[in-house]
Amino acid sequence: MADMDAFRDEIARWAAGGAGDTAGDLAADLVGDLGLRTAVLLEGPSDLAAVEALAARADRDLTAEGVAVVSMGGAMSVGRFAGLLGPPGLGLRLTGLCDAREEPFYVRGWQRAGAPRDFHVCVADLEDELIRALGTERVEEVIRAEDELRPWQTFLAQPAQHGRSRQQQLRRFLSTRKGRKIRYGSLLVEALDTGRPPAPLADLLAGL
């Protein structure tokens, strides 16, 4: 039985140009098997973790709804992925989420794919949006719950962090260890409890 991981793997191989001439056919077969209609293009795995956590929080099964959430490994790949998944390729509806500084890449990617603009922009990045939505004290509670209080305190003692706002410090801390952004992508969404998610994330999910 086809699953979403298989589809993501096939799309990644196709985008990298390493799957040979049959790549498009294999991906198209998986689109049919999964009943896909929409592709959500995200910059990286931490964004994917947050989107999937928010969907789970809303008791939604995006795969069952025909939605493929795809991590591209960087915003500069958006033109390639939009072309493969959108109108020129598999014909899926395109939507997505990006950081403000990466918006021009998304604009060009959508234009090249001939797709109507349908993506949501974070003020800085998704981690920044989640920190502002939760408040810095709540984020620090999550860090303590993950038994990372000592690394957090060590990080705060670094001279480079002196004079920075707590929000800036938290945002940087989440990027200082491999895998931390991915883990906290879902943890911070779960910490929202009944609170409203950041607007770009909430609007993305509402539009699916």
VEXDREN-2710 file (C-alpha; in Angstrom, 1 decimal):
% VEXDREN-2710
k/r/px/py/pz
1/MET/0.0/0.0/0.0
2/ALA/1.3/3.5/-0.9
3/ASP/2.0/5.9/1.9
4/MET/3.0/9.5/2.2
5/ASP/6.6/8.7/3.1
6/ALA/6.9/6.8/-0.2
7/PHE/5.5/9.8/-2.1
8/ARG/7.8/12.3/-0.4
9/ASP/10.8/10.0/-1.0
10/GLU/9.9/9.7/-4.7
11/ILE/9.4/13.5/-5.1
12/ALA/12.8/14.2/-3.4
13/ARG/14.5/11.8/-5.8
14/TRP/12.7/13.3/-8.8
15/ALA/13.6/16.9/-7.7
16/ALA/17.2/15.8/-7.3
17/GLY/17.3/14.4/-10.8
18/GLY/18.4/11.0/-9.5
19/ALA/15.4/8.8/-10.2
20/GLY/15.7/8.3/-13.9
21/ASP/13.2/8.6/-16.7
22/THR/10.5/6.8/-14.7
23/ALA/10.4/9.3/-11.8
24/GLY/7.4/11.2/-13.0
25/ASP/5.4/8.0/-13.8
26/LEU/6.1/6.6/-10.3
27/ALA/5.1/9.9/-8.6
28/ALA/2.0/10.1/-10.8
29/ASP/1.1/6.5/-9.7
30/LEU/1.4/7.5/-6.1
31/VAL/-0.7/10.6/-6.6
32/GLY/-3.5/8.3/-7.9
33/ASP/-3.0/5.7/-5.2
34/LEU/-3.1/8.3/-2.4
35/GLY/-5.9/10.4/-4.0
36/LEU/-3.8/13.5/-3.7
37/ARG/-5.2/16.9/-4.8
38/THR/-3.0/19.5/-3.0
39/ALA/0.7/19.9/-2.2
40/VAL/1.9/22.0/0.6
41/LEU/5.5/23.2/0.0
42/LEU/7.5/23.9/3.1
43/GLU/11.1/25.1/3.4
44/GLY/12.3/22.4/5.9
45/PRO/11.5/19.6/8.3
46/SER/10.8/21.8/11.3
47/ASP/8.0/23.5/9.3
48/LEU/6.6/20.0/8.3
49/ALA/6.7/18.9/12.0
50/ALA/4.7/22.0/13.0
51/VAL/2.1/21.6/10.3
52/GLU/1.6/18.0/11.0
53/ALA/1.3/18.7/14.8
54/LEU/-1.3/21.4/14.1
55/ALA/-3.3/19.0/11.9
56/ALA/-3.2/16.3/14.6
57/ARG/-4.3/18.9/17.2
58/ALA/-7.3/19.6/15.0
59/ASP/-7.9/15.9/14.6
60/ARG/-7.3/16.0/10.8
61/ASP/-5.7/13.4/8.7
62/LEU/-4.2/15.4/5.8
63/THR/-3.2/12.3/3.8
64/ALA/-6.8/11.0/3.9
65/GLU/-7.9/14.5/2.8
66/GLY/-5.6/14.3/-0.3
67/VAL/-3.0/16.7/1.0
68/ALA/0.7/16.0/0.6
69/VAL/2.9/18.1/3.0
70/VAL/6.4/18.3/1.5
71/SER/9.7/19.5/3.0
72/MET/11.9/20.8/0.1
73/GLY/15.2/21.2/2.0
74/GLY/15.4/24.9/1.4
75/ALA/13.4/27.7/-0.2
76/MET/15.6/27.9/-3.2
77/SER/14.2/24.6/-4.3
78/VAL/10.7/25.9/-4.6
79/GLY/10.8/26.5/-8.3
80/ARG/11.8/22.9/-9.0
81/PHE/9.2/21.5/-6.6
82/ALA/6.4/23.8/-7.8
83/GLY/7.1/22.7/-11.4
84/LEU/7.0/19.0/-10.5
85/LEU/4.0/19.1/-8.3
86/GLY/2.0/21.9/-9.8
87/PRO/0.3/22.6/-13.2
88/PRO/3.4/21.7/-15.3
89/GLY/3.9/18.4/-13.6
90/LEU/1.5/16.4/-11.5
91/GLY/-1.2/19.0/-11.6
92/LEU/-1.7/19.4/-7.9
93/ARG/-3.0/22.6/-6.3
94/LEU/-0.1/24.4/-4.7
95/THR/0.0/26.1/-1.3
96/GLY/2.7/26.6/1.3
97/LEU/4.4/28.5/4.0
98/CYS/7.7/30.5/4.0
99/ASP/9.8/32.9/5.9
100/ALA/9.6/36.6/4.9
101/ARG/13.1/36.7/3.6
102/GLU/12.3/33.7/1.3
103/GLU/9.1/35.1/-0.1
104/PRO/10.7/36.2/-3.4
105/PHE/11.7/32.6/-4.1
106/TYR/8.1/31.5/-3.6
107/VAL/6.7/34.3/-5.8
108/ARG/9.0/33.3/-8.7
109/GLY/8.3/29.6/-8.1
110/TRP/4.6/30.0/-8.3
111/GLN/4.9/32.2/-11.3
112/ARG/7.1/29.8/-13.2
113/ALA/4.6/27.0/-12.4
114/GLY/1.7/29.0/-13.6
115/ALA/-0.1/28.6/-10.3
116/PRO/-2.2/31.2/-8.6
117/ARG/-0.4/32.7/-5.6
118/ASP/-1.5/30.7/-2.5
119/PHE/1.1/30.6/0.2
120/HIS/1.5/32.2/3.7
121/VAL/4.4/34.3/4.9
122/CYS/5.8/34.3/8.4
123/VAL/7.1/37.6/9.7
124/ALA/10.6/36.2/10.3
125/ASP/10.2/32.5/10.4
126/LEU/7.8/29.9/11.9
127/GLU/9.8/29.6/15.1
128/ASP/9.5/33.3/15.6
129/GLU/5.8/33.2/15.0
130/LEU/5.3/30.4/17.6
131/ILE/7.4/32.1/20.2
132/ARG/5.3/35.3/19.9
133/ALA/2.1/33.3/20.0
134/LEU/3.1/31.4/23.1
135/GLY/5.1/34.1/24.9
136/THR/8.7/33.7/26.0
137/GLU/7.8/32.3/29.5
138/ARG/5.7/29.5/28.0
139/VAL/8.5/28.6/25.6
140/GLU/11.0/28.4/28.5
141/GLU/8.5/26.1/30.3
142/VAL/8.6/23.8/27.3
143/ILE/12.4/23.9/27.3
144/ARG/12.4/22.9/31.0
145/ALA/10.0/20.1/30.4
146/GLU/12.3/18.8/27.7
147/ASP/15.1/18.7/30.3
148/GLU/17.1/21.3/28.5
149/LEU/17.3/23.9/31.2
150/ARG/21.1/23.5/31.6
151/PRO/21.9/23.9/27.9
152/TRP/19.5/26.9/27.8
153/GLN/21.3/28.6/30.7
154/THR/24.7/27.8/29.2
155/PHE/23.5/29.4/25.9
156/LEU/22.3/32.5/27.7
157/ALA/25.7/32.9/29.3
158/GLN/27.4/33.3/25.9
159/PRO/28.6/36.9/25.3
160/ALA/26.9/36.9/21.9
161/GLN/23.5/36.6/23.6
162/HIS/24.0/39.6/25.9
163/GLY/21.8/42.5/24.9
164/ARG/19.5/40.4/22.8
165/SER/15.8/40.2/23.6
166/ARG/14.5/37.0/25.1
167/GLN/12.6/36.3/21.9
168/GLN/15.7/36.6/19.8
169/GLN/17.6/34.4/22.3
170/LEU/15.0/31.7/22.2
171/ARG/14.8/31.7/18.4
172/ARG/18.6/31.3/18.1
173/PHE/18.6/28.6/20.8
174/LEU/16.2/26.4/18.8
175/SER/18.8/26.4/15.9
176/THR/21.9/25.6/17.9
177/ARG/21.7/21.8/17.9
178/LYS/20.9/19.4/15.0
179/GLY/17.3/18.2/15.2
180/ARG/16.2/20.7/17.8
181/LYS/14.2/22.9/15.5
182/ILE/12.4/19.8/14.2
183/ARG/11.6/18.6/17.7
184/TYR/10.4/22.0/18.9
185/GLY/8.4/22.5/15.7
186/SER/5.8/20.1/17.1
187/LEU/6.4/20.7/20.8
188/LEU/5.6/24.4/20.5
189/VAL/2.4/23.7/18.5
190/GLU/1.3/21.3/21.1
191/ALA/2.1/23.9/23.8
192/LEU/-0.5/26.2/22.3
193/ASP/-3.2/24.2/24.1
194/THR/-6.4/25.9/23.2
195/GLY/-4.7/29.1/22.1
196/ARG/-4.9/30.3/18.5
197/PRO/-1.9/29.2/16.3
198/PRO/0.1/31.9/14.5
199/ALA/-1.9/33.4/11.7
200/PRO/0.2/32.0/8.8
201/LEU/0.0/28.5/10.2
202/ALA/-3.7/28.7/11.1
203/ASP/-4.5/30.2/7.7
204/LEU/-2.6/27.5/5.9
205/LEU/-4.5/24.7/7.6
206/ALA/-7.8/26.5/7.2
207/GLY/-7.3/26.6/3.5
208/LEU/-6.7/22.9/3.0
END
